Amino acid sequence: MIEVRDLTKRYGDKLAVDGLSFQVRPGRITGFLGPNGAGKSTTMRLILGLDAPTGGQASVNGRPYRLLAAPLREAGSLLEARAVHGGRTAYHHLLYLAQSNGIDRRRIAEVLDLVGLAAVAGRRAKGFSLGMSQRLGIAAALLGDPGVLILDEPVNGLDTDGIRWIRGLLKSLAAQGRTVFLSSHLMSEMELTADHLIVIGQGRLIADIGMRQFIERNSYPFTLVRSPQPDRLTAVLQESGAQVRLDPDGALRISGIDTAMIGDIANAHHVPLHELTARLDSLEDVYTRMTGVSVEYRGGTGITSAGLPAPGNQE
């Protein structure tokens, strides 16, 4: 288990992490969310002993990471995929790590095969694409067969097949009872992958909750409706107090009345329906609303005729 208690980190006048407390429990994937500058990477570095906290503490399996005798056997991590000596081959990069933690070199072949890099084990890392570097970083995280995994943006640079692969891998590791702590800016992927969420903003805890509860408690429920008579359906629903707007895919997005009432109204007015589906907001929608005030850098939407941000909209 990972435990963070009253964790604080200050860089000069900048308070990067502000009294943060949470636990990351085994047997599930915990997603770690927050806008740029929220303190996610700093928190992960503090957990791994790469930075010293200004206050509070972080522990892995009850002990500070720096006190673990063979850390790769207890907690594997990926913070920066390119943090590899470019002149080393994939095999020798992992061999160095294995020797430093007393790991049998036979494990190297196992993890290279697991991440799909067995065929390029003898290639130097400087020639790897970002996606290949991510796979090598994941191999390094898994090298000691640890019970805890800490991964910062592991799907960055992966193609669709790679993203599906790592999603399945992480789910299988959590199902084995391991602790998986994962950050990502891809909200749609996080919604598919994580069981639990820890959300921070400006270094402070915003939410520590299950994925479904987070979405259900913070959603504005709506109903997605399709009909061959959308204009007529819109008119009769609005007469009953519904709010109707067109969804990007052409369906009607109805709020203000529930799904059963929509069906009853359509039936009473003999309006055929081809779809009637109760929906909740996506994780992206909920997350954006909750963290809006915590965004440190916000781009503008105005575009000049030259294709550049309009004055006053620049970051």
PyMOL commands that set and color helices and strands:
alter all, ss='L'
color gray80, all
select helices_A, chain A and resi 40-47+65-67+71-74+90-100+106-114+118-120+125-127+130-142+160-175+187-193+211-218+230-239+259-268+283-294
alter helices_A, ss='H'
color red, helices_A
select strands_A, chain A and resi 2-11+14-24+28-33+55-60+75-78+148-152+179-183+196-201+204-210+222-226+243-246+252-255+275-279
alter strands_A, ss='S'
color yellow, strands_A
deselect
rebuild
show_as cartoon
